[in-house]
Amino acid sequence: MGEVWAARHRAGGEAVAVKVITDSRALKPRFQAAFRNEARAMAGMQHPGIARVYDFGRIDTSTAIEANGALPDGGLYLAMERLGVRLDVHDLTRGWPGLRTVLLDLLDALAHAHARGLVHRDLKPDNILWTIDGARVKLTDFGVAHAMFASHAPASLAVVGVSTTLEWEVVGTEGMVGTPNYMAPEQVRGLPWAQGPWTDLYALGCIAYEIACGRAPFEQGERPLATMMAHVTAPIPALTPRISLPEGFGPFVARLLAKTPEARFRKAADAAHALRSLPELDLVMSIDSVPVGPGASAEYTRTFVDTHPPSFIEAALLDTGPMPASAEAERQPRRPVPEDWRGEETVEPGVLRGVGLGLFGLRRVPFIGREAERDLLWSTLRAVDAEGSARALVLRGPSGFGKSRLAEWLLERADELGAANSLRAVHGAVEGPGQGLPGMLERTLRCVELPREELVEHVDRMLGLLDAREPNAAGALAEIIAPTPNDARASTGGVTFGRPDEHYAVVRRFLARLSEERPVLVMLDDVQWSRRALEFTSHVLEAQATDPFPALFVLTVRDDALAERPDTTDRLGTLLAQGAVEVPIGPIAEGDRSALLEALLGLESPLARSIEERTAGNALFAVQLVGDFVQRGVLTATPGGFRLRPGATQALPPDIGAVWQARIEQLLERRSLGDARALELAAVLGLHVSGAEWRLACLSAGLMPDAGLVEALIDAALARHGAEGPEVRWSFAHGMLREAIVQRARLAGRLRLHHRTCARVIARQRGPRTDERVARHLLEAGERQQAVPHLLSAAGLRLNEGDYASATELLDRWDDAMGELPASDTNWGEGWLLHSRLARMLGQPDEAAQFAERAQIGARTHGWQRLQGATLLEQGVLNKEQGQLGQAEALLRGALTRAGDDESLRARCNEELGIIQLRGGHRDRAAEFFESARASFAASGDAFGTGRCEFGLSRVRMQAGQISVARAHLDEARLAFQSAGARNALAATRNMDGECARLEGDLTAAAEHYRAALQLWDSMGAANAEYARVNLGLTLVEAGRCEEARPLLDVARARFLAQQRWAALAPCHAALVVVNAHAGDWAAFDHHLSETTRLLDEMQLADVDASRLI
C-alpha cells in the first residue's frame, strides 16, 4: 500500500507532498525499481503543467523510528510539490473558456513528456490536479508511464484508487494498463508497441467528452470490462454537450477518439493547434438538455493492471480481429515550423534550497544559455521546411562543452512544438548493439532486441502506424536492423545488399516518407567514431538534386577524438564541401555559468564561484564536479544552499579526467572487487552496453555483480539507460568516463583478460558482425593469431556487402596479425585472395592481379588444394572484366578441373564460363554452362546463385529470339531472387522484362519496364541503375525520341566511365551515334562511332544493341 504524506520544507516553508511505499512490498527489488522508474520519469521533466519533484531517497532508520513504524526502514520516498483538488469534470462554472484552457494546458504538458520519450498511459481526472491557488491544472502520477521507443512495457507501478491511501500493483512486460473509462483501444488490446503520444491523446479525448457531456464516452456503468470492450468496438456516442461549445469541437473530439492510432492527431502540438483553430463562440453547437448525473464511483475509476487481458476480453478481441487498418486516417495538413522556438517554454524553479541530493543523478541537467546557437539551429530547421530539401549542421568542439546536449535540446523542442519528427543515432569508439543507423531504426520502430523471426512483421506494423509504408520496405529495414547471418540466408531468405549505398538509400527513403507530414530531424552523435554516419549524410545531401525532402541532420564531433582518425577527418571534409555548415561550440558564456550551477542544485555563492572558475565554462566538468560532491556526501544544507561540510577537502580536481577517476573510485570503494571487474568488463564491451551480453560476460568471468550496480551508476549520473530499461540497454554517461574505466583495468593488469572474456562471449553469438567484434577483442588481448580467421571472415562479409572501406581496414589488421605465421599457413592465401577481390572491386586491376598471382603461387608451392581452384577463378573473373575473354576462359576451365567435390566452386566457374560464352555469341555453349551451374547451386541450396543462372538462361533465349522461353526462365529467376531477398537482382528481372518487350517491338511496354527497373535501382542507390537508364535511352532512340534519350545516355556514359564498366559503354556509344546523326552533329557522330567499333573489337564483344544500331 502506498501513501501520500503532507509535509513542509523546513528552510522555506513550502508545502510538499511525500509519496512512500508503506506495506510489506516496500523493500522488494521489483517494487523499488518500479518506484525509481517513476521518480526518474518525473525528475526528467521540468514544465509548469507537470508536478515538480524535489527529492528522492531512502527512509533511514532514525526517520522510521520517529514515525513509530508508519514508515518502513529502507523504503523509498519521493518528495514533490503539494497540489490541490483533482479536476472536477462536473464543474461547469468555467464554461468553454475554462475547458479550452484546461485542454491546452494538458496538451502542453503532454507535449513536454512525449518529447522526452514518455507516454503517461493513465491520463484521467484523478491524475490531473489543480494548483493550490487554482491557477492551473498539473499532470501527476507517471507510475505507469511507458518509454515510447520500447517494444514491450517495462515493469512499472500503477496507483489504484483516489484517496490519499494508495494501492499499488506491478505491471508485467506484456501488461494491459490503464483506467477503463480512459483506455485507448491499443491499451485494451495489450499492445505496448502501438502505444505512443496518440494513446494519451485518446484519453484526453475521453476527458474532454466527459467534461462536455457529463459522462465518459464509453462508460458502461459498473462493468469495467464492458467499458474496455466498448473502446475497441463501439462507435463514438453522439456529443450531447451541457455547455456552449464552438462549431468544430465535435470533429476535434472525434479525431482524438479515433479507433486507430493512425487516424488520431500524431502529436499533442497538432491537437493544440486544431483546438486553437476552433472558432469563437459566436458559432456554437446546439445544446440538448441532458441531466447532470453523478460521476462514476471511485471503485470504477481505478487503474486496471494485468499481465494478460482477461480471458473473455481475449475471446472478444478474437472476434474483432487485428487492429483495424487506417482507412479512416487522413494525412494532417502540413504546418510550417513556428517562427520562434521560445514560445511559452517557461520552466518553474524545481529546486528547493538544501533539497535534492537524491535527485541529482535522476534530474536532467537544464539547458542554460546558448541563445545564438539555438537561434541558428532553429532558423536552419525553418529553412529546411520552407525549401523542402535537406541540410546538415556539424556541432564541433572539445569534449564537455555541450554539443550533444544542444542537439538533444533541438530534437526535444522541435518535437514538443510539433515542428519535426526526430530520430537519433549514437556512436562509440567500440562498435556494439544499439549504435549507428541500425540502432536509430530499432528505436524508432520499437523493436529493440526483438527476436529476428518476428522482426519483419513488426516493422511492417510500425511502418503502417507511422504512415511510412513502401513496397519491400519492411524487409529491407529489418535486414539493416538485424542482418541475416550468412549461414542462415539460404534457408531463411531475406533482403541482400550489395553496397553501403543500398543501405543508405533504404534509410533515406524511410526518412523521406516520415518527412511528408513534417520535417525530419536526425541527430548523429559522436560521428568521429563512425565513417558510415558521415557517408550516409553525404549520400542524403547528394540525393537532394533528384530526390529532395525536408530533413535537418545535426552531427556532433569531438575534436580531441577526431584528431586520431584521419579517414573520418577526410569524410568530414567531404561533407563540409557539400554544403554542411560547421558550428563551433565553445565554453558556455560567463553570464550563464552561475545560472547552470543554480539550476543543478543550488549552491552557496562561494562554492559556486570556485566551481565556475575551475570548470571555465565546461558544462560537463561542472556537472560531474558537483556530482562528485553529492556522491562523496560532503555537502550540507544551509538557508543559502549547499556548501561543503566542515573538514571536507577544498581542493578541486584539475580537469574532468581526474573527476571521472575520482568518481569511479568513490563509487567502487564501497563495493566488492567483483563489482569493479564487472564494471570494467562493461567498459571493454563499449560505450553502449547490452544488459544480456554484459551479464553473460560476467558469468563467463565468474563474476556476480550486485543487482544495484547499474542503478547506482544511473543515480550518480555516471550512466544512462535505454527505453527498455537498464536491464536491456544502458550506456556510460560519456566516452571519456568509459575510457577512464578502461584505463583503470589497464593499470591493474586486467585489460587483456577482459578482452579475452568478451571475445569468448561474443563468439557464441550468431550474427553478421560477430567475427568483427571478436577479432577486435582478440587483437586487444594480444592474441593476434587467433584473430586471423575472424578478420578474414569479417573482411569477406564487408566485401560481399560492398563496404570496401571497412574491408580495407580489416585486411590491414589482417596484414599486421599475420606477421608471426609461417609462409605455409593457408590463411596467407585466403587473405591474398580477399585482397585481390577487393582491389578488383575498387577498380585496381593491376594490384588485383598481383595479389591473385601471389595466392596462386602460394597454393601451388604449399599445396593449398582448395585455394588452387579459387585463385584461378579469381584470375579468370579479373581477366573477364578486363575484356580478355580467351584468357579468362582458359583460367576458368583450369579452376573447374580443380573444383573436385567443391560444389560451390564448380557452380561459380560454370556460371562465369556461361557469361563469357554469351558475350562471345556462343549461345548453346552458354546455356550448357548455365544449366550445369544451376544444378550445382540448387544442390547447395543457393537460391541467389540459382536465380542468376535462370537469369543467364533467359538472356541466352532472348538473344536467340525465343522470347516466350526467355520469359519462363525470367519467371523462375524472379522466384529465386524473391526467396533470396535479392532486391538488386529483382530490379534486373524488371529490366529484362523491358528487353523482352523491346525485342517483340512493344516499345511502350519496354519503356515502362525500364522506368520501373530504374526506379527500383535508384531506390537502392544501386550502380546497376545505369543499365536501365541506357536501355531506356536505347528504347527512346528506336522510337525516334532522340532528344529525350540524350540526357539519359550522357548520364549513363559518364557513370560507366567512372565505374570502368567498359563492356557497358559500347551500346551507350552506339545509341549516341544515332542521336547525333539525328541532330546533325557529325563530329560527335564520328567520335561515338569510333568508340563503339573500338570497344567491340578490343573486348571481343557480340553486343546485339550495338550491332543493330550501327
Buried (B, 14 or more C-beta within 10 A) or exposed (E): BBBBBEBEBEBEEBEBBBBBBBEEBBEEEEBBBBBBBBBBBBBBBBBBBBBBBBBBBEBEEEBBEEBEEEBBBEBBBBBBBBBBEBBBBBEBEBEBEBBBEBBBBBBBBBBBBBBBBBBBBBBBBBBBBBBEEEEBBBBBBBBBBBBBBBBBBBBBBBBBBBEEEBBBBBBBBBBBBBBBBBBBBBBBBBBBBBBBBBBBBBBBBBBBBBBBBBBBBBBBEEEBBBBBBBBBBBEBBEBBBBBEBBBBBBEBBBBBBBBBBBBBBBBBBBBBBBBEEBEEBEEBBEEEEEEEEEBBEEEBBBBBBBEEBEEEBEEBBEEBEEBBEBEBBEEBEEBEBBEEBEEEBEBEEBBBBBBBBBBBBBBBBBBBBBEEBBEBBBBBBBBBBEEEBBBBBBBBBBBBBBBBBBBBBBBBBBBBBBBBBBBBBBBBBBBBBBBBBBBBBBBBBBBBBBEBEEBBEBBBBBBBBBBBBBEBBBBBBBBBBBBBBEEEBBEBBBBBBBBBBBBBBBBBBBBBBBBBBBBBBBBBBBBBBBBBBBBBBBBBBBBBEEBBBBBBBBBBBBBEBBEEBEEBBEBBEBBEEBEBEBBEBEBBBEEBBBBBBBBBBBBBEEBBBBBBEBBEBBBBBBBBBBBBBBBBEBBEBEEBBBBBEEEBEEEBBEEBBBBBBBBBEBBBEEBBEBBBBBBBBBBBBBBBBBBBBBBBBBEBBEBEBEEBBBBBBBBBBBBBBBBBBBBBBBBBBBBBBBBBBBBBBEEEEBBBBBBBBBBBBBBEBEBBBBBBBBBBBBBBBEBBBBBBBBBBBBBBBBBBBBBBBBBBBBBEBBEEBBEEBEEEBBBBBBBBBBBBBBBBBBEBBEBBBBBBBBBBEBBEEBEBEBBBBBBBBBBBBBBBBBBBBEBBBBBBEBBBEBBEEBBBBBBBBBBBBBBBBBBBBBBEBBBBBBBBBBBBBBEBEBBBBBBBBBBBBBBBBBBEEBBEBBBBBBEBBBBBBBBBBBBBBBBBBBBBBBBBBBBEEBBEBBBBBBBBBBEBBBBBBBBBBBBBBBBBBBBBBBBEBBEBBBEBBBBBBEBBEEEEBBBBBBBBBBBBBBBBBBEEBEEBBEBBBEBBBEBBEEBBBBBEBBBEBB
